[in-house]
Amino acid sequence: MKLFLAFVSATLQSARDLAPIIIVIALFQLVVIDQPLPSWIGLLAGTAVIVAGLSFFIFGLEMGLFPLGESMAHAFVRKGSLTALILYAFALGFGTTVAEPALIAVTAEAADAAAETGHIAESQEARSGYALGMRLAVALSVGLAIVLGVIRILKGWRIHLFIITGYALVIVMTAFAPPEIIGIAYDSGGVTTSTITVPMVTALGVGLASSIRGRNPMTDGFGLIAFASLTPIIFVLAYGMFI
């Protein structure tokens, strides 16, 4: 019964979160564009599927991924092995990013665009290689970002110093990077922090900060996502400059 009530709560939350989007689309379709909705049945069915999907996703996060991530962080602290923690942080960042559906889609589109503009050969092999190389570069950057974020939590370093330095480097690299890669690089910072990466990385940061004496989960536990958004921009800019 408790699980059922939790799922109902997640469903109501999903419906509430989707309501503004649905209202905006319907308002512009009916009032601004002045056209009837294509299919009420299809719209209602699609909305129901989205609400159900989001509900299951949120329910799964609360029941599984968040507790698992935090418990693993606690276990690493109790074990006292810095090497194991660093390896786990890198593997988590790399593994969740390389499997990120949004990243796969963006790199595939980038490869197609590069082939159409003549930057790479138009063969399927060249496109696949270009997309895979970019995916691996982004995944490597996120893995290193999570490692850096974990070290920051352990040492208690201030996050804004890293963020300011990182974006200063992005500005400098943007001035020298090929124009064709700049937009892709900036977008790569957003697609890496999506449905797969965010829950596990957030749980790791909060769990780690909660387990270490003198660390505050609110001020120290968050910020890993910021690192995971910043480093892909740097790595993809470098990928475009040197590959």
Residue pairs with C-beta under 8 A, 6 or more apart in sequence:
3 63
6 59
6 62
6 63
7 55
7 59
10 54
10 55
10 56
10 58
10 59
10 62
11 51
11 52
11 55
13 55
13 58
14 50
14 51
14 54
14 55
14 58
15 51
17 54
18 47
18 50
18 51
18 54
22 47
26 37
29 35
29 36
29 37
30 36
30 37
37 43
57 195
61 199
65 199
65 200
65 203
66 199
66 202
66 203
67 203
68 203
69 199
69 200
69 201
69 202
69 203
69 204
69 207
70 203
70 204
70 206
70 207
70 210
71 207
72 88
72 204
72 207
73 203
73 204
73 205
73 206
73 207
73 208
73 210
73 211
74 207
74 210
74 211
76 84
76 85
76 88
76 208
77 85
77 208
77 211
77 212
78 211
82 154
85 150
86 147
86 150
86 151
89 143
89 146
89 147
89 149
89 150
89 204
90 143
90 144
90 146
90 147
91 143
92 143
92 146
92 200
92 201
92 204
93 139
93 142
93 143
93 144
93 145
93 146
93 147
93 197
93 201
93 228
94 139
94 140
94 142
94 143
95 139
96 142
96 196
96 197
96 200
96 201
97 103
97 138
97 139
97 142
97 143
97 192
97 196
97 197
97 228
98 135
98 136
98 139
99 196
100 191
100 192
100 194
100 195
100 196
100 197
101 194
101 195
101 196
102 191
102 192
102 194
102 195
103 135
103 138
103 139
103 188
103 191
103 192
103 194
104 131
104 135
105 191
106 184
106 187
106 188
106 191
107 130
107 131
107 132
107 134
107 135
107 138
108 127
108 131
110 130
110 131
110 134
110 184
111 120
111 126
111 127
111 128
111 130
111 131
111 134
112 127
113 180
114 120
114 127
114 130
114 180
115 121
115 122
115 126
115 127
115 130
116 122
117 180
119 180
120 126
120 127
120 130
133 239
133 243
134 184
134 188
134 236
134 239
137 232
137 235
137 236
137 238
137 239
138 188
138 192
138 232
138 235
138 236
140 235
141 231
141 232
141 234
141 235
141 236
142 192
142 197
142 228
142 231
142 232
144 231
145 224
145 227
145 228
145 230
145 231
146 201
146 204
146 224
146 227
146 228
148 162
148 227
148 231
149 205
149 223
149 224
149 227
149 228
150 204
150 205
150 208
150 224
151 157
152 159
152 162
152 220
152 223
153 205
153 208
153 209
153 212
153 215
153 220
153 221
154 208
154 212
156 214
156 215
156 220
159 223
159 226
162 227
163 226
163 230
166 230
166 231
166 234
167 230
169 234
170 230
170 233
170 234
170 237
173 234
173 237
173 238
173 241
174 182
174 237
176 241
177 185
177 237
177 240
177 241
178 240
178 241
180 240
181 236
181 237
181 239
181 240
181 241
182 237
182 240
184 236
184 240
185 232
185 233
185 236
185 237
185 240
186 233
188 232
188 233
188 236
189 229
189 230
189 232
189 233
190 229
192 228
192 229
192 232
193 225
193 228
193 229
197 225
197 228
198 225
201 224
201 225
201 228
202 222
202 224
202 225
204 224
205 220
205 221
205 222
205 223
205 224
206 217
206 221
206 222
207 221
208 215
208 221
209 215
209 216
209 217
209 220
209 221
210 217
210 221
215 221
